[in-house]
Amino acid sequence: MTTFGSKRIVTGAKYGLRDWLAQRVTALLMALFTIVLLVQVLLPGPLGYERWAGIFSQQWMKVITFALIVSLAYHAWVGVRDIWMDYVKPVGVRLALHIFTLVWLVGCAGWAIQVLWRL
């Protein structure tokens, strides 16, 4: 159906306000995490492995770091997915890039969480 002689192409993409808001919320979470980490690092004392391990061995820090990892992965997914959808026209190539991106981000998040909970 056309309106006023123009054709509307529906691509099936479900991004827009929701993903714009997700980008802002995840960016805010990452900024807050950075502030919390800076406060921890700027406390008096030598900055070495023991200090870093001590910071991330606390349960509350593990929880907010876990939230950061999930936020970062979702933030990256939305951004990279939008790039693939906007600039890669062949559907097969775009699908392959989407799958590769998802596998890569899930793998990176899984690895980061494994490292975090080893401390």
Beta strands, then each sheet from edge to edge (+ up, - down):
end
